[in-house]
Amino acid sequence: MLVSHPLAMSHAKTGIQYEMHEASRLGRVDTIADLLQSSEQLDQQNELGETCLHCAAWTGQAATIEFLLDAGANVHITDSHGWTALHVAAYRGHKNIVDMLIAHGADIHRQTELGLTVLHYAKNYGGREVINLLVRRGSRGEL
């Protein structure tokens, strides 16, 4: 079953929150730092339910993820499909980001609205390195 994630296709393209999401997607830590007024901004969701972490995970922006995590971004927030940033990173095959998110407490057993786990996305889309990392970190499921 092919499962795609409609990331960032229908943003309301105005305001600071939109700018923070776009800066996260593009890896513009300097812009995020300039716009950031409180840690709550990091967890604000767009109409798809994405946070800055989701956006940075989609495009593989490791330095941005590190900045967001250090600034207090919540790794447990799900988008409108039940995806956490960890699901996104595993789907996209970003092993280093998967590792960072897990180190900051992301739940490797969390299921999406379809009942799919991070390991499912790694197995079907993310690649062997991500699978191996998840298994080493205690992920369970059929391979």
mmCIF file of the C-alpha atoms, coordinates in Angstrom:
data_MODEL
# 
_entry.id   MODEL 
# 
loop_
_atom_site.group_PDB 
_atom_site.id 
_atom_site.type_symbol 
_atom_site.label_atom_id 
_atom_site.label_alt_id 
_atom_site.label_comp_id 
_atom_site.label_asym_id 
_atom_site.label_entity_id 
_atom_site.label_seq_id 
_atom_site.pdbx_PDB_ins_code 
_atom_site.Cartn_x 
_atom_site.Cartn_y 
_atom_site.Cartn_z 
_atom_site.occupancy 
_atom_site.B_iso_or_equiv 
_atom_site.pdbx_formal_charge 
_atom_site.auth_seq_id 
_atom_site.auth_comp_id 
_atom_site.auth_asym_id 
_atom_site.auth_atom_id 
_atom_site.pdbx_PDB_model_num 
ATOM 1   C CA . MET A 1 1   ? 0.000  0.000  0.000  1.00 0.00 ? 1   MET A CA 1 
ATOM 2   C CA . LEU A 1 2   ? 1.444  3.344  -1.025 1.00 0.00 ? 2   LEU A CA 1 
ATOM 3   C CA . VAL A 1 3   ? 0.968  5.963  1.660  1.00 0.00 ? 3   VAL A CA 1 
ATOM 4   C CA . SER A 1 4   ? 1.910  9.517  0.845  1.00 0.00 ? 4   SER A CA 1 
ATOM 5   C CA . HIS A 1 5   ? 1.991  12.530 3.079  1.00 0.00 ? 5   HIS A CA 1 
ATOM 6   C CA . PRO A 1 6   ? 0.636  15.812 1.688  1.00 0.00 ? 6   PRO A CA 1 
ATOM 7   C CA . LEU A 1 7   ? 3.240  18.015 3.317  1.00 0.00 ? 7   LEU A CA 1 
ATOM 8   C CA . ALA A 1 8   ? 3.120  21.742 2.749  1.00 0.00 ? 8   ALA A CA 1 
ATOM 9   C CA . MET A 1 9   ? 0.957  21.922 -0.303 1.00 0.00 ? 9   MET A CA 1 
ATOM 10  C CA . SER A 1 10  ? -1.847 24.119 1.016  1.00 0.00 ? 10  SER A CA 1 
ATOM 11  C CA . HIS A 1 11  ? -0.368 26.527 3.539  1.00 0.00 ? 11  HIS A CA 1 
ATOM 12  C CA . ALA A 1 12  ? -2.079 29.795 4.223  1.00 0.00 ? 12  ALA A CA 1 
ATOM 13  C CA . LYS A 1 13  ? 0.875  31.847 3.033  1.00 0.00 ? 13  LYS A CA 1 
ATOM 14  C CA . THR A 1 14  ? 0.900  34.674 5.511  1.00 0.00 ? 14  THR A CA 1 
ATOM 15  C CA . GLY A 1 15  ? 2.119  35.470 8.979  1.00 0.00 ? 15  GLY A CA 1 
ATOM 16  C CA . ILE A 1 16  ? 4.985  34.647 11.254 1.00 0.00 ? 16  ILE A CA 1 
ATOM 17  C CA . GLN A 1 17  ? 3.919  31.040 11.686 1.00 0.00 ? 17  GLN A CA 1 
ATOM 18  C CA . TYR A 1 18  ? 4.003  30.446 7.930  1.00 0.00 ? 18  TYR A CA 1 
ATOM 19  C CA . GLU A 1 19  ? 7.437  32.078 7.797  1.00 0.00 ? 19  GLU A CA 1 
ATOM 20  C CA . MET A 1 20  ? 8.688  29.812 10.603 1.00 0.00 ? 20  MET A CA 1 
ATOM 21  C CA . HIS A 1 21  ? 7.388  26.702 8.855  1.00 0.00 ? 21  HIS A CA 1 
ATOM 22  C CA . GLU A 1 22  ? 9.014  27.747 5.587  1.00 0.00 ? 22  GLU A CA 1 
ATOM 23  C CA . ALA A 1 23  ? 12.284 28.619 7.325  1.00 0.00 ? 23  ALA A CA 1 
ATOM 24  C CA . SER A 1 24  ? 12.214 25.177 8.982  1.00 0.00 ? 24  SER A CA 1 
ATOM 25  C CA . ARG A 1 25  ? 11.610 23.487 5.640  1.00 0.00 ? 25  ARG A CA 1 
ATOM 26  C CA . LEU A 1 26  ? 14.500 25.423 4.071  1.00 0.00 ? 26  LEU A CA 1 
ATOM 27  C CA . GLY A 1 27  ? 16.926 25.017 6.969  1.00 0.00 ? 27  GLY A CA 1 
ATOM 28  C CA . ARG A 1 28  ? 17.051 28.733 7.777  1.00 0.00 ? 28  ARG A CA 1 
ATOM 29  C CA . VAL A 1 29  ? 17.926 28.569 11.471 1.00 0.00 ? 29  VAL A CA 1 
ATOM 30  C CA . ASP A 1 30  ? 18.853 32.247 11.434 1.00 0.00 ? 30  ASP A CA 1 
ATOM 31  C CA . THR A 1 31  ? 15.352 33.209 10.287 1.00 0.00 ? 31  THR A CA 1 
ATOM 32  C CA . ILE A 1 32  ? 13.700 30.963 12.880 1.00 0.00 ? 32  ILE A CA 1 
ATOM 33  C CA . ALA A 1 33  ? 15.859 32.468 15.626 1.00 0.00 ? 33  ALA A CA 1 
ATOM 34  C CA . ASP A 1 34  ? 14.929 35.993 14.486 1.00 0.00 ? 34  ASP A CA 1 
ATOM 35  C CA . LEU A 1 35  ? 11.188 35.199 14.439 1.00 0.00 ? 35  LEU A CA 1 
ATOM 36  C CA . LEU A 1 36  ? 11.072 33.130 17.611 1.00 0.00 ? 36  LEU A CA 1 
ATOM 37  C CA . GLN A 1 37  ? 9.402  34.985 20.475 1.00 0.00 ? 37  GLN A CA 1 
ATOM 38  C CA . SER A 1 38  ? 8.391  31.992 22.623 1.00 0.00 ? 38  SER A CA 1 
ATOM 39  C CA . SER A 1 39  ? 8.876  28.227 22.574 1.00 0.00 ? 39  SER A CA 1 
ATOM 40  C CA . GLU A 1 40  ? 5.118  27.797 22.038 1.00 0.00 ? 40  GLU A CA 1 
ATOM 41  C CA . GLN A 1 41  ? 5.582  29.110 18.493 1.00 0.00 ? 41  GLN A CA 1 
ATOM 42  C CA . LEU A 1 42  ? 7.635  26.023 17.673 1.00 0.00 ? 42  LEU A CA 1 
ATOM 43  C CA . ASP A 1 43  ? 4.632  23.793 18.273 1.00 0.00 ? 43  ASP A CA 1 
ATOM 44  C CA . GLN A 1 44  ? 2.001  25.821 16.448 1.00 0.00 ? 44  GLN A CA 1 
ATOM 45  C CA . GLN A 1 45  ? 0.392  23.802 13.701 1.00 0.00 ? 45  GLN A CA 1 
ATOM 46  C CA . ASN A 1 46  ? -0.641 24.790 10.209 1.00 0.00 ? 46  ASN A CA 1 
ATOM 47  C CA . GLU A 1 47  ? -3.901 23.608 8.626  1.00 0.00 ? 47  GLU A CA 1 
ATOM 48  C CA . LEU A 1 48  ? -2.306 20.207 7.941  1.00 0.00 ? 48  LEU A CA 1 
ATOM 49  C CA . GLY A 1 49  ? -1.321 19.914 11.588 1.00 0.00 ? 49  GLY A CA 1 
ATOM 50  C CA . GLU A 1 50  ? 2.400  20.260 10.870 1.00 0.00 ? 50  GLU A CA 1 
ATOM 51  C CA . THR A 1 51  ? 4.814  21.929 13.241 1.00 0.00 ? 51  THR A CA 1 
ATOM 52  C CA . CYS A 1 52  ? 8.246  23.322 12.463 1.00 0.00 ? 52  CYS A CA 1 
ATOM 53  C CA . LEU A 1 53  ? 9.683  19.875 13.342 1.00 0.00 ? 53  LEU A CA 1 
ATOM 54  C CA . HIS A 1 54  ? 7.506  18.182 10.720 1.00 0.00 ? 54  HIS A CA 1 
ATOM 55  C CA . CYS A 1 55  ? 8.635  20.685 8.089  1.00 0.00 ? 55  CYS A CA 1 
ATOM 56  C CA . ALA A 1 56  ? 12.342 20.336 8.890  1.00 0.00 ? 56  ALA A CA 1 
ATOM 57  C CA . ALA A 1 57  ? 12.075 16.527 9.068  1.00 0.00 ? 57  ALA A CA 1 
ATOM 58  C CA . TRP A 1 58  ? 10.478 16.391 5.619  1.00 0.00 ? 58  TRP A CA 1 
ATOM 59  C CA . THR A 1 59  ? 13.383 18.168 3.968  1.00 0.00 ? 59  THR A CA 1 
ATOM 60  C CA . GLY A 1 60  ? 16.138 16.615 6.092  1.00 0.00 ? 60  GLY A CA 1 
ATOM 61  C CA . GLN A 1 61  ? 17.267 19.793 7.813  1.00 0.00 ? 61  GLN A CA 1 
ATOM 62  C CA . ALA A 1 62  ? 19.356 18.266 10.617 1.00 0.00 ? 62  ALA A CA 1 
ATOM 63  C CA . ALA A 1 63  ? 20.784 21.549 11.938 1.00 0.00 ? 63  ALA A CA 1 
ATOM 64  C CA . THR A 1 64  ? 17.277 22.999 12.052 1.00 0.00 ? 64  THR A CA 1 
ATOM 65  C CA . ILE A 1 65  ? 15.945 19.943 13.892 1.00 0.00 ? 65  ILE A CA 1 
ATOM 66  C CA . GLU A 1 66  ? 18.758 20.300 16.426 1.00 0.00 ? 66  GLU A CA 1 
ATOM 67  C CA . PHE A 1 67  ? 17.958 23.991 16.921 1.00 0.00 ? 67  PHE A CA 1 
ATOM 68  C CA . LEU A 1 68  ? 14.226 23.305 17.293 1.00 0.00 ? 68  LEU A CA 1 
ATOM 69  C CA . LEU A 1 69  ? 14.794 20.505 19.799 1.00 0.00 ? 69  LEU A CA 1 
ATOM 70  C CA . ASP A 1 70  ? 17.222 22.615 21.832 1.00 0.00 ? 70  ASP A CA 1 
ATOM 71  C CA . ALA A 1 71  ? 14.648 25.436 21.816 1.00 0.00 ? 71  ALA A CA 1 
ATOM 72  C CA . GLY A 1 72  ? 12.013 23.079 23.280 1.00 0.00 ? 72  GLY A CA 1 
ATOM 73  C CA . ALA A 1 73  ? 9.990  21.790 20.324 1.00 0.00 ? 73  ALA A CA 1 
ATOM 74  C CA . ASN A 1 74  ? 7.615  18.969 21.264 1.00 0.00 ? 74  ASN A CA 1 
ATOM 75  C CA . VAL A 1 75  ? 8.453  15.674 19.487 1.00 0.00 ? 75  VAL A CA 1 
ATOM 76  C CA . HIS A 1 76  ? 5.062  14.132 20.314 1.00 0.00 ? 76  HIS A CA 1 
ATOM 77  C CA . ILE A 1 77  ? 2.781  16.423 18.305 1.00 0.00 ? 77  ILE A CA 1 
ATOM 78  C CA . THR A 1 78  ? 0.941  14.705 15.474 1.00 0.00 ? 78  THR A CA 1 
ATOM 79  C CA . ASP A 1 79  ? -0.289 16.225 12.245 1.00 0.00 ? 79  ASP A CA 1 
ATOM 80  C CA . SER A 1 80  ? -3.782 15.737 10.810 1.00 0.00 ? 80  SER A CA 1 
ATOM 81  C CA . HIS A 1 81  ? -2.844 12.182 9.723  1.00 0.00 ? 81  HIS A CA 1 
ATOM 82  C CA . GLY A 1 82  ? -1.362 11.164 13.058 1.00 0.00 ? 82  GLY A CA 1 
ATOM 83  C CA . TRP A 1 83  ? 2.246  11.521 11.888 1.00 0.00 ? 83  TRP A CA 1 
ATOM 84  C CA . THR A 1 84  ? 4.902  12.779 14.275 1.00 0.00 ? 84  THR A CA 1 
ATOM 85  C CA . ALA A 1 85  ? 8.128  14.308 12.986 1.00 0.00 ? 85  ALA A CA 1 
ATOM 86  C CA . LEU A 1 86  ? 9.652  10.864 13.586 1.00 0.00 ? 86  LEU A CA 1 
ATOM 87  C CA . HIS A 1 87  ? 7.227  9.270  11.106 1.00 0.00 ? 87  HIS A CA 1 
ATOM 88  C CA . VAL A 1 88  ? 8.180  11.939 8.581  1.00 0.00 ? 88  VAL A CA 1 
ATOM 89  C CA . ALA A 1 89  ? 11.926 11.451 9.079  1.00 0.00 ? 89  ALA A CA 1 
ATOM 90  C CA . ALA A 1 90  ? 11.631 7.642  8.808  1.00 0.00 ? 90  ALA A CA 1 
ATOM 91  C CA . TYR A 1 91  ? 9.481  7.939  5.676  1.00 0.00 ? 91  TYR A CA 1 
ATOM 92  C CA . ARG A 1 92  ? 12.031 10.233 4.068  1.00 0.00 ? 92  ARG A CA 1 
ATOM 93  C CA . GLY A 1 93  ? 15.008 8.079  5.138  1.00 0.00 ? 93  GLY A CA 1 
ATOM 94  C CA . HIS A 1 94  ? 16.718 10.731 7.255  1.00 0.00 ? 94  HIS A CA 1 
ATOM 95  C CA . LYS A 1 95  ? 18.601 8.442  9.658  1.00 0.00 ? 95  LYS A CA 1 
ATOM 96  C CA . ASN A 1 96  ? 20.398 11.233 11.515 1.00 0.00 ? 96  ASN A CA 1 
ATOM 97  C CA . ILE A 1 97  ? 17.113 13.024 12.186 1.00 0.00 ? 97  ILE A CA 1 
ATOM 98  C CA . VAL A 1 98  ? 15.427 9.789  13.271 1.00 0.00 ? 98  VAL A CA 1 
ATOM 99  C CA . ASP A 1 99  ? 18.271 9.322  15.746 1.00 0.00 ? 99  ASP A CA 1 
ATOM 100 C CA . MET A 1 100 ? 17.987 12.901 17.078 1.00 0.00 ? 100 MET A CA 1 
ATOM 101 C CA . LEU A 1 101 ? 14.227 12.680 17.543 1.00 0.00 ? 101 LEU A CA 1 
ATOM 102 C CA . ILE A 1 102 ? 14.469 9.361  19.390 1.00 0.00 ? 102 ILE A CA 1 
ATOM 103 C CA . ALA A 1 103 ? 17.212 10.805 21.605 1.00 0.00 ? 103 ALA A CA 1 
ATOM 104 C CA . HIS A 1 104 ? 14.761 13.582 22.515 1.00 0.00 ? 104 HIS A CA 1 
ATOM 105 C CA . GLY A 1 105 ? 12.035 11.130 23.514 1.00 0.00 ? 105 GLY A CA 1 
ATOM 106 C CA . ALA A 1 106 ? 10.073 10.531 20.307 1.00 0.00 ? 106 ALA A CA 1 
ATOM 107 C CA . ASP A 1 107 ? 7.896  7.420  20.577 1.00 0.00 ? 107 ASP A CA 1 
ATOM 108 C CA . ILE A 1 108 ? 9.092  4.765  18.115 1.00 0.00 ? 108 ILE A CA 1 
ATOM 109 C CA . HIS A 1 109 ? 5.918  2.745  18.682 1.00 0.00 ? 109 HIS A CA 1 
ATOM 110 C CA . ARG A 1 110 ? 3.444  5.556  17.939 1.00 0.00 ? 110 ARG A CA 1 
ATOM 111 C CA . GLN A 1 111 ? 0.891  4.673  15.289 1.00 0.00 ? 111 GLN A CA 1 
ATOM 112 C CA . THR A 1 112 ? -0.663 6.960  12.702 1.00 0.00 ? 112 THR A CA 1 
ATOM 113 C CA . GLU A 1 113 ? -4.421 7.175  12.138 1.00 0.00 ? 113 GLU A CA 1 
ATOM 114 C CA . LEU A 1 114 ? -4.000 4.219  9.754  1.00 0.00 ? 114 LEU A CA 1 
ATOM 115 C CA . GLY A 1 115 ? -2.330 2.177  12.502 1.00 0.00 ? 115 GLY A CA 1 
ATOM 116 C CA . LEU A 1 116 ? 1.099  2.346  10.842 1.00 0.00 ? 116 LEU A CA 1 
ATOM 117 C CA . THR A 1 117 ? 4.276  2.661  12.859 1.00 0.00 ? 117 THR A CA 1 
ATOM 118 C CA . VAL A 1 118 ? 7.557  4.421  12.260 1.00 0.00 ? 118 VAL A CA 1 
ATOM 119 C CA . LEU A 1 119 ? 9.086  1.030  11.414 1.00 0.00 ? 119 LEU A CA 1 
ATOM 120 C CA . HIS A 1 120 ? 6.451  0.518  8.713  1.00 0.00 ? 120 HIS A CA 1 
ATOM 121 C CA . TYR A 1 121 ? 7.451  3.751  6.992  1.00 0.00 ? 121 TYR A CA 1 
ATOM 122 C CA . ALA A 1 122 ? 11.146 2.957  7.311  1.00 0.00 ? 122 ALA A CA 1 
ATOM 123 C CA . LYS A 1 123 ? 10.599 -0.523 5.882  1.00 0.00 ? 123 LYS A CA 1 
ATOM 124 C CA . ASN A 1 124 ? 8.560  0.643  2.925  1.00 0.00 ? 124 ASN A CA 1 
ATOM 125 C CA . TYR A 1 125 ? 10.224 3.955  2.146  1.00 0.00 ? 125 TYR A CA 1 
ATOM 126 C CA . GLY A 1 126 ? 13.075 4.951  4.458  1.00 0.00 ? 126 GLY A CA 1 
ATOM 127 C CA . GLY A 1 127 ? 15.742 2.374  3.803  1.00 0.00 ? 127 GLY A CA 1 
ATOM 128 C CA . ARG A 1 128 ? 17.836 -0.239 5.583  1.00 0.00 ? 128 ARG A CA 1 
ATOM 129 C CA . GLU A 1 129 ? 19.875 2.196  7.719  1.00 0.00 ? 129 GLU A CA 1 
ATOM 130 C CA . VAL A 1 130 ? 16.743 3.680  9.268  1.00 0.00 ? 130 VAL A CA 1 
ATOM 131 C CA . ILE A 1 131 ? 15.284 0.205  9.831  1.00 0.00 ? 131 ILE A CA 1 
ATOM 132 C CA . ASN A 1 132 ? 18.462 -0.957 11.556 1.00 0.00 ? 132 ASN A CA 1 
ATOM 133 C CA . LEU A 1 133 ? 18.519 2.117  13.770 1.00 0.00 ? 133 LEU A CA 1 
ATOM 134 C CA . LEU A 1 134 ? 14.887 1.641  14.805 1.00 0.00 ? 134 LEU A CA 1 
ATOM 135 C CA . VAL A 1 135 ? 15.411 -2.042 15.585 1.00 0.00 ? 135 VAL A CA 1 
ATOM 136 C CA . ARG A 1 136 ? 18.521 -1.218 17.657 1.00 0.00 ? 136 ARG A CA 1 
ATOM 137 C CA . ARG A 1 137 ? 16.432 1.335  19.561 1.00 0.00 ? 137 ARG A CA 1 
ATOM 138 C CA . GLY A 1 138 ? 13.753 -1.278 20.356 1.00 0.00 ? 138 GLY A CA 1 
ATOM 139 C CA . SER A 1 139 ? 11.219 -0.969 17.575 1.00 0.00 ? 139 SER A CA 1 
ATOM 140 C CA . ARG A 1 140 ? 9.086  -4.046 17.129 1.00 0.00 ? 140 ARG A CA 1 
ATOM 141 C CA . GLY A 1 141 ? 7.268  -5.336 14.088 1.00 0.00 ? 141 GLY A CA 1 
ATOM 142 C CA . GLU A 1 142 ? 7.543  -7.530 11.071 1.00 0.00 ? 142 GLU A CA 1 
ATOM 143 C CA . LEU A 1 143 ? 10.414 -6.916 8.724  1.00 0.00 ? 143 LEU A CA 1 
# 
